Amino acid sequence: MAKHAKDRTLVLHIGLHKTASSYVQNVLSARRYDLMREGVLYPNTGAVDSVAVSTRDGAQSGHALFTRPGERKQLVADLLKELPDAASTVLLSSEDFSLRRAVAEEQLARFGAFGTVKVVLVLRRQDAWIESWYKQIVDQYGNFETRSFDEYLRQEGPSLLDFHARFSPWRELVGPENFHVMSYDDMAGGDAICRRLLEIAGVDSSMLDDTATLSVPRYDSVRGVDTLGLRILNSYRLANRDVRVAAAKSIYAVAPEGDLELLTPEIRAGIQEFCAPINERIEREWFDQPVPGFRFGKDLPNRAASSPSGPELADYLSQVISLCEDARARVVAEVAAETTAG
């Protein structure tokens, strides 16, 4: 099998999170057979095609099983079995490859059977990215996250926001010629990112000309006001994920109109001051054309939503606590029933 793969190219789309990755993966999944006709395998092996316990529709994590502990060697063996003679390229996609726990050297080592490995990274200006990433962490119960945005930024920000330090190991391991970077802020949405990814994989991107006719689910970002209720839910540390998801959906349903501002002008200015020299270096070393949006050359869109009133927030928090108490009571009752049955 290894000899069979030595003549093949692996294109590894590693993220980032919050750069239209779920949309791209949904499009590629819908185009799996079209890609195969072009000589590109978008495999079933390692893919998480649906997230049964997601709070919102459209969630994807692509081929995330390759990034998780477990039978990784078996996954690679299964991938090589799935690789037909007609395919010259394998395309894998998961933003989980960009997580800090996914060490570049360890991740790439398992794909050593392939003759060439190309890495595709999509970067997004850090002020907007860290806000979206924080919302996702809270929504997905990452370590039962309860910190406020500014506290999370203060503690996690320095290591998360230095994209040059985080992703240089990938570039060094595959070589600059096989390390492809895109700027989310300088491209025309998920379709443009998907087209460029296919070009890197050697596919005529015109096969996406009728993407608008595809039934591709949207995966919208969490609002700032939702994180307030979800942080309370996370503090209950409910062990049953199905119960947590049901409670989270109820919390979304009772949220007031309007939104809370997480990324204040002061926070944004601090992030830009820290990241400006990093992004200038990335633009100079990793891009072959200017990317003004990535280096804060564009203003963020104005947010028209007004903040909920004090009474509205108080009522919302009261409802959130009630929903969380009900969820905890359900978990306790289920544990008691299982104990009695045992």
Long-range contacts (C-beta under 8 A, 24 or more apart in sequence): 1-77, 1-80, 1-81, 1-113, 2-80, 2-113, 4-80, 4-83, 5-80, 5-83, 5-113, 5-114, 5-115, 6-113, 6-114, 6-115, 7-88, 7-115, 8-83, 8-87, 8-88, 8-89, 8-90, 8-114, 8-115, 8-116, 9-88, 9-89, 9-90, 9-114, 9-115, 9-116, 9-117, 9-118, 9-201, 9-202, 10-89, 10-90, 10-92, 10-111, 10-114, 10-116, 10-117, 10-118, 11-89, 11-90, 11-91, 11-92, 11-118, 11-120, 11-197, 11-200, 11-201, 12-92, 12-93, 12-97, 12-111, 12-117, 12-118, 12-119, 12-120, 13-62, 13-91, 13-92, 13-93, 13-94, 13-120, 13-122, 13-197, 14-94, 14-95, 14-97, 14-98, 14-119, 14-120, 14-121, 14-170, 15-94, 15-95, 15-96, 15-97, 15-98, 15-121, 15-122, 16-95, 16-98, 16-121, 16-122, 16-123, 16-124, 16-129, 16-184, 17-95, 17-98, 17-132, 17-133, 17-136, 18-124, 18-129, 18-132, 18-133, 18-136, 18-221, 19-95, 19-122, 19-123, 19-124, 19-129, 19-184, 19-193, 20-122, 20-184, 20-189, 20-190, 20-193, 20-194, 21-60, 21-62, 21-93, 21-94, 21-95, 21-122, 22-58, 22-59, 22-60, 22-61, 22-219, 23-58, 23-190, 23-194, 23-216, 23-218, 23-219, 24-93, 24-190, 24-193, 24-194, 24-197, 25-60, 25-61, 25-62, 25-93, 25-94, 26-58, 26-60, 26-216, 26-217, 27-190, 27-191, 27-194, 27-208, 27-211, 27-214, 27-216, 28-91, 28-93, 28-194, 29-60, 30-214, 30-215, 30-216, 31-207, 31-208, 31-214, 34-207, 35-91, 35-203, 35-207, 36-84, 36-86, 36-87, 38-202, 38-203, 38-204, 38-207, 39-86, 39-87, 39-88, 39-89, 39-202, 39-203, 40-87, 40-88, 40-89, 40-90, 40-91, 40-198, 40-201, 40-202, 40-203, 41-82, 41-83, 41-84, 41-87, 41-89, 41-90, 41-91, 42-91, 42-93, 43-79, 43-82, 43-83, 43-90, 43-92, 44-82, 45-75, 45-78, 45-79, 45-82, 46-75, 46-78, 46-79, 46-92, 53-241, 53-242, 53-245, 54-245, 55-139, 55-245, 55-248, 55-249, 55-252, 56-139, 56-219, 56-220, 57-217, 57-218, 57-219, 58-217, 58-218, 58-219, 58-220, 59-219, 60-219, 61-94, 61-95, 61-96, 62-92, 62-93, 62-94, 62-95, 62-96, 63-92, 63-93, 63-94, 64-94, 64-96, 66-92, 66-94, 66-97, 66-107, 66-110, 67-94, 67-96, 67-97, 67-99, 67-102, 67-107, 68-96, 72-110, 73-110, 76-110, 76-111, 76-113, 80-113, 88-202, 89-201, 89-202, 90-114, 91-197, 91-201, 93-197, 98-166, 98-167, 100-159, 100-160, 100-166, 103-169, 104-167, 104-169, 104-170, 104-173, 105-169, 105-173, 108-170, 108-173, 108-174, 116-178, 117-174, 117-178, 118-174, 118-178, 118-179, 118-180, 118-200, 119-170, 119-171, 119-174, 119-178, 119-179, 119-180, 120-180, 120-181, 120-182, 120-197, 120-200, 121-167, 121-170, 121-179, 121-180, 121-181, 121-182, 122-181, 122-182, 122-183, 122-184, 122-193, 123-163, 123-181, 123-182, 123-183, 123-184, 123-282, 123-294, 124-183, 124-184, 124-185, 124-294, 125-184, 125-185, 125-275, 125-279, 125-293, 125-294, 125-295, 125-296, 126-161, 126-163, 126-271, 126-275, 126-279, 127-263, 127-267, 127-268, 127-271, 127-272, 127-275, 127-296, 127-300, 128-185, 128-263, 128-300, 130-157, 130-160, 130-161, 130-271, 131-262, 131-263, 132-221, 133-160, 134-227, 134-262, 135-221, 135-222, 135-223, 135-224, 135-226, 135-227, 135-262, 136-221, 136-222, 138-222, 138-227, 138-230, 138-231, 138-234, 139-222, 139-226, 139-227, 139-230, 139-248, 141-234, 141-241, 141-244, 144-234, 144-235, 144-237, 145-231, 145-234, 146-231, 146-234, 146-235, 147-231, 148-231, 149-224, 149-227, 149-262, 149-263, 149-267, 150-267, 153-267, 153-271, 157-271, 157-274, 158-274, 161-271, 161-274, 161-275, 161-278, 162-275, 162-278, 163-278, 163-279, 163-282, 164-278, 164-281, 164-282, 171-286, 179-286, 181-282, 181-286, 181-287, 183-287, 183-291, 183-293, 183-294, 184-294, 185-291, 185-293, 185-294, 185-298, 186-291, 186-292, 186-293, 186-294, 223-255, 223-259, 223-260, 224-259, 224-260, 224-261, 224-262, 225-255, 225-256, 225-258, 225-259, 225-260, 225-308, 225-316, 226-251, 226-252, 226-255, 227-260, 227-262, 228-260, 228-313, 228-316, 228-317, 228-320, 229-254, 229-255, 229-316, 229-317, 229-320, 232-317, 232-320, 232-321, 232-324, 233-320, 233-323, 233-324, 233-327, 236-324, 236-327, 236-328, 238-327, 238-328, 238-331, 239-331, 240-330, 240-331, 240-334, 243-327, 243-330, 243-331, 243-334, 244-327, 246-327, 247-323, 247-324, 247-326, 247-327, 250-323, 251-320, 251-323, 254-316, 254-319, 254-320, 254-323, 255-316, 256-308, 256-312, 256-313, 256-315, 256-316, 257-305, 257-308, 257-312, 258-305, 258-306, 258-307, 258-308, 258-312, 259-303, 259-305, 259-306, 259-307, 259-308, 260-307, 260-308, 261-303, 261-307, 263-300, 268-300, 272-296
